[in-house]
């Protein structure tokens, strides 16, 4: 990453619940203005990590700083310096858009002319100016997410934590939401975001993949693709599809095979000429290959490959 000032520093962070280790000695740094993506399957430790970084959950062990404040010693100061948008829509359905902004402005200590100025600025930024008097429960999901974002940035935080902010939102609303996020990052706001959507992960400056509480990969989207699957991915359009997949999954030279769209993505083990192997393998079998060729791996390919590798250890 570049030499931008660090806004998040974590070293050997651990969180346990009884005998269960939810977060297991993770470490990373995030720079000012960076969009840092935190990826992982359900139960991997994403939300637990983000709640510790927001001062909402005390770590069991380790150390770190957020916005210059110590995780262990200054959680209340962290809360005042950051914006946080949780997985679950947490605003008040029976208030209007403006009333929600006014309520959260008060929580953040805003008042008077400055609060009114910030309300107007945020309404414009998230595109809710014409809906200011609309009861929140009447808003579509995408507009509710915009309102939640607006409430989290009223006090102009230097770091914004977004925990799966577009879950359940339609693709167009998701894209528009990310335009807002990228605009804030360009103005120097650090964005820390968890997501299940691989297309959204492409928007991130860097990514950390967490699995069973441990960070198993860290880098830019391009770096992860190159380091994880340098040999590329073979895209195979064939018929019948599922029988072909079942056959490939049994072969020892196949690292990963999965259905993608109307075809298969096949990844061979290191040193395997996967295109030649697939062509040879299907000869004499009742599988027709319509098209086949190497493609650049997607983040989904990387994600699946890394998880499979961890599960195979």
N, C-alpha and C positions, 0 to 999 in steps of 0.2 A: 504494500500500500504506500501512498505518498507520505510526506512528512507533515501532514496537517496535525495540529494539536490534538492530543488524545482526549476524548470525552468519556470513554468507558474503558476501564482496565480491570481485568479479572484474572486472578491467579489461584489455582487449586481450589476452586469453589465447589463446595459439597453441600447437598441437602439430603437428609435422611428423614424418613417417617417410620419410627420403630426400626425394624430390621431392613426395611426397604430403602434402597439407595436410589433416589429420584434423579439426582445430579451428582456426577462422579468425577471430581477433580478436573473441572474444565478450566481452560485459560484462553483468553483472546484479548485483543485491543480493537477499539473502534475510533476512527479519527473524525474530526469536525467536518460536517457536510457530507459524510459518507452514508450511503444506504446499505445497511448491513442486514443481510437476510439470514434468518435462523430456520433451518428446515429439519424436518424429522417426522416419522410416523406418530400416530396417536400414542400417548404415554411415553414418549421419548425423553421428556424433560423440558420441552420448550416453554410452556406456560409457567412452570415452576421457576425456571431461570429468569424469565422476564419479571415475575413477581418479586424475586429477590432483588433484582436490579432497580426496581421501582420503590424499594423500601417497604414493601407490603408483606414480606416474608423474611424472617431472619435466617441467614445461612447457618448451617451446622458447623462448617469449617471453611477456612480459606480467607482470602482478602480481595478487596477491590475498591475502585473509586468510580463514582458516576457524577459527572458535572463538577468534579473536584472534591466531592464529599465522600467520606469513608462509609462503606457499606455497613460495617458493624457498629460504628460509633455515631453516625449522623444520618440515619434513615429519614428523619423528619425533614431535614434540609434537602435531601434528595427529592422528596415528594413535592417540595415547592419549586424545584428547578426544572422539573420534567413535565411533559404531557404524556398521558396514558390513555389508550383506547383499548378496552378489554374485548375478549371474544364475544361476550353477550352484550347486546344493546342495553345500556344502563342509564338511559335518560328517562325523563318523566313523560309518559304517554298522555297524561291529562293536562299538560302545559302546552302552550304554543311554542313555536320555534324560538321566538324572541325571549319568552319567559324562561326557557331552558338556558339560553345563553346568559340571561341576567342572573339566574340562580347560580350557575357555575362560576360566573365572574365574581360573585360575592364570596364563594368558597375560596377562590384564589386571591382574595383581598383587594379586588378592583372596586372602584367607586367613582361616583361623580362623572364629570365630563370625560375623563380618560376611559372609564368603562363604556360609556355610550359611544365614544369614538372607536374603541376596539370592537364593540358589537357590530357597528356598521362595516368596519373593515373586514371582519370575519364573514359576515353575511355576503358581502361581495365576493370574497375569495372562494367560498364554497358554493356560490351560486344559489343562495337561498333568500336573496333580497325580496323577491316577489312572494315568498311563502312565509314571511316573518310572522304573520298572524294565523297561520295554519296550525290546528291542533296536531301534535306530534303523532298520535296514533293513526292519523289519516294519511301520513306520508308513506310513499313506497319505500321498500327496504333500502334501495340505493340512496335515496334522499335522507333517510334516517342515519345512514353511515356518514354522510356528509355533515349532518348536524353533530354527530358524535365527534367527528374530527374537529369541527369548528369549536366545540366546547373544550376540547383538549389543547387547543392552541391559543385560546383567548389571552392568556398571560404571557404569550411570546416565549415559550420554553426553548432552551437551546438544544434539548434532546427530546425526541418524540418516540414513545414506545407503542407499537401497534401489534396487538395480539390477534392474528388472523382477521384483519379488518374487513376483508371483502367476502367472508364466508356467507354463502347464500345469496350473493349479489349477482345480477345478470352480467354477461360479458361486457356490454357497452358501459354500464355503470362502473365496472371494475377498471376498465381502461381510463375512464374519466377521473376516477379516484387516484390512479397512479400518476396522471398528469399533475394533479395537485401536489402529490408527494414529491415528485421530481422537482417541481418549482420551489418547494421549501428547501430541499437539499441544495439546490443551486444558490440559495440565499444563505447557506451556512448552517442550516438546521441539521443535526444528526438524526437519522431515521434508523430505528432498530425494529425490524418487522419479522413476525413469524407468518408463514403461509404454507398451504398445502398445494398451491397452484404452481406448477413448474414454469408456465409462461410468465408468471409474475416474478419468479426468481431471476429471470433473465434481466429484469430491470435493476437488480441490485449491483452495487459496486463490488461487494464481496459476499461470500456465502460461507456459513458454517453448517455442516450436517451433523446433527446429534442423533445418537442411537443408543438406547438403553442407558441414558444418562451421560454418555461419553461423546466428545466431539471426534468424529472419525475422518473428517475432511474439512479443509479450510482453504479458501482461495477465491479468485475471481471466477465467474462462470467459464471463461475460456481456459483458465488454468486447470480447473477441475476436469473439464472435458479432455484436455491434452494429457494430464497426469494419469487419469483413471482409465481412459480408453484410447490410448495413443494409436492402437491398431485400427481404429474406426469401427463402424457398425455395418453389417451387411443387411440391406433391405431386400427381402424376398417376397415377390408376389407369386403365389402358387395356389393350386387347387388339388384336393380339398384342404382348407387351411388348418383346421384343428387336428386332423390326423397327422399332418406334416409337423405341427408343433409337438405333438405327443412323441413322435419318432425322434425328433432332434433332442428333446429333453433327456433322453436316455443315453445320449452319446457322451463319452468321457472328454472329448475334445471341445465340447460346447460349454463355454463359461456361462452364457445366459441366452435364453430365447424366449420371446414374448410376442403377443399380438399387438400390432400398432396399426390402427386404421384397418385397411383391407389387406394387410400383409403381415409379414413377420420381421422382427429385428433380431438378428443373430450375432452374438459376440463369441469369437473363438478364444481359446486360451492362448497365452503368449507363445509366439513362434508358429502358430497355425495359420496357414493360408486358407482362410475361412471360405472364400468364394470357391476355390477349387474343391475343398472338402465337401461343401454343401452340394455342388454339382455332381460330384462322384457319388455321394451318399444316396441321393435320390434316384440314381440310375437303377433300373430294374424294379423300382417301387412304383406303386400306382399314384404318383404325385407328379403333376404337371407344373413346371416352372414357366410362368409367363414373362417375368422380368426379374433381374437380379443385379445389384450393384452396391458398391461401398458408399456410404454417406457419412457426413459429420455427425457425431453422436449428439443427442439432445441431453438436456439436464435430466430428463426422466430416465434416459438410458444410464446416465451416471449414477443417479439415485438408486435405481434398481440394482445395478452392478455392485455398488458399495455395500448395500444392505445384504445382498446375497453372499458377498464375501465375508461379512461379519458373522452371518448365521452359519456359514460353513466352517468357521474356525472352531 
